[in-house]
Every structure is written in C-alpha cells, then in structure tokens.
C-alpha cells in the first residue's frame, strides 16, 4: 500500500495550485496570498490518475457544501488563509488546470509553462502572469471568435473566480442509437446560488454489451443548458461513459440506461479510471437521495468480488462502510443480515488467491473486522486471533 500522505504530497507537486502558503515567499517581494506559487515535479507514482481522482473527490465534496468559495480571491491575512486551504483550493485547483491543459492542448500548455518557468525563475508570480504566458502561446494559433471556449479571460472568471460546479446528465436512446446516434448533454448548476454554466472539454465513450469501448469522441459541452452530440451509428451500445479519462471537473449523473447496464457489469468495464468514476457517481446518487442505500448495496455485491484494482476496492469498501453506517435505515429488519453478508463477502475475498497479497490483506482485514456485528462473526474473529482458523493462519488480525 502506498502511503496516502506521500501520494498527496506528490500530487501537490504535479500541479501548480492557485495560492501561496504563508512563509514560502520573501515577505517584501510577495504579491499576496491569492497568487500562484511554483513547484517542481519530482517522483513517479503508478496508478497516479486513480489516486488523483480519489483526491479530486475531496474537491467535489467540498464544492457542494454551503461553504463553497472560489479558487482565486483576495486573502487579506493569514487567519483568513487558514479557512480556504481545502478541497477547493487544492483538488479543484488541480482539476481546473488539468481542464485547461485539455482545452488548449498539451503542446501549447507545455510551451506556456516553459515560458512561465523561465520568465519567473527565482521570482514570484501572479495568476495573471501564468495566464499571460498561456495567452502568448494560444493567441498566435487560436481564433477566440471561432473558439470562445478558449477565451482565457472567460475561463478565469468562470473557473477561478466563481464558486461551485456544474452537473451533467445525458439523454439518449439505446434502441434507436444505431440509426439515430444523437446524445443530448444537459448541463445544470449544482448550487442555485451560483447559476453559471461553463464550457467543458471532455471525452464520451460508447460501451457495448461485452463491456468493450467501441468509440470515443472529444466534445465541448457548450456554456448553455443543452449540447447536442452526434456519434457514428453503432448497434449494441449499452452505456455511455461521460468525462472518459477524467479531463473535466464536473459532477456526472449516470443516465438510466448506463445505470441499468453497470448494475451487473461495472467491474467488467476495462478502464480502471472509468470504473472509479462510475463508482463515485453512483455513490453521489446515494448521498443526493437519487439512489437507495439498498440499491447501492446490490450494485456493490454484484461487482466487488470481480474488481481487480486495489485502489478501487478500497474506495468502494469505504463507500459501503459509510452506506451501512449512515444511509441504510436502522429500522429495517434485514440490516443485521446485510452486515453479516458483508462480513462473509470480505472473508471470501480474503480466502481467495488474491488474499495472499499483503496489501490486499490490509484492505480487507479492516472491513472484515468492521462488519463483525453478530455474535457468530465476533466469535469467528476471536478464533482467528487465537490462530484457530487454518485458512487465515498466515494473516494476522
């Protein structure tokens, strides 16, 4: 298991966040706590985009709270600064830069960053300094009148200076998709107090009944409620992955057809990042009261055993633990049966071939103990502790 704090530190160094921490600059030359500071990239972490998406979830959660705030803003003193170093400042800040890279392209982004680092080496820089470097590269090759989504002044206002986020729901018909491959993407604000709609650069991917990704399309979601997207007609399309490869910062609401398909097939989607994003979307449906806690339990039970990625396994067991503790009503008769079922499921996974892996053991052992709610399960743990369970004798409780 990679230490999460180390991973988060490395993620911090992979992106250039939008404010300076008190004390990292010379006090006389500092241009203010709201400006950008620069860091260099060190190290490499496998599975980095899964870990990034986990980190990004912090931003999504914080941005949906009543205390949401913009990324950029005036911070007049350090006491105020302590209140804004949160999931919006860090995780959303990183996500908006990833969106900017996707918008203008990796080559232009790289050129702009070279100019930025060279121009401000051993110096301080502001947010506008960073965007000016982007403009110098982009304005020579991009016509903003034709591509308004590349207007960096508008991008700054919508993404950095305006709180909250948008959500997206697609409308399509799998029965007629082969002859009428049209999708309508419906964008709405999550928080009515901040009704701004934004341009979003993302990919949409089509999935067939074999869980194969058969077509990927780059799209710009317009700064309006509805965006019409036309694919090449294909039969046997069962699901559409919205924000495929996680380029955009947007809350995705699974459509009814995709949700129906992934209930039984989520773990068979070939791309781990897509699976992680689908799990997050489903979990947010539970939190938003758009999916029952018992339905989530069924989706979990249908897919967790066949999930191969340990990062995802840990995340979805975490979701299930919160789902059981906070969302499944105490009053229902079968709640103790659910805990026993989850205990048995964790035990079965520990006793599988993968259970020989130490990192897998660490993940599952925690949840096995956490779902021991019956006398029978607790007695089993006692036997395990005393090395009386042969199958688990090499796994320490």
Buried (B, 14 or more C-beta within 10 A) or exposed (E): EBEEEEBBEBBBEBBBBBBBEEEEBEEEEBBBBBBBBBEEEEEEBEBBBBBBBBBBBBBBBBBBEEEBBBBBBEBEEEEEBEEBEBBBBBBBBBBBBBBBBBBBBEEBBEBBBEBBBEEBEEEBBBBBBBBBBBBBBBEEEBEBEEBEBBBBEBBBBBBBEBBBBBBBBBEBEBEEBEEEBBBEBBBBBBBEEBEBBBBBBBBBBBBBEEBEBBBEBEBBBBBEEEBEBEBEBEEBBBBBBBBBBBBBBBBBBBBEBBBBBBBEBBBBBEBBBBBBBBBBBBBBBBBEEEBBBBBBBEBBBBBBBEBEBBBBBBBBBBBBBEBBEEBBEEEEEEBEEBBBBBBEBBBEBBBEEBBEEEEBBEBBBBBBBBBBBBEEBEEBBEEBEEEEBEEBEEBEB
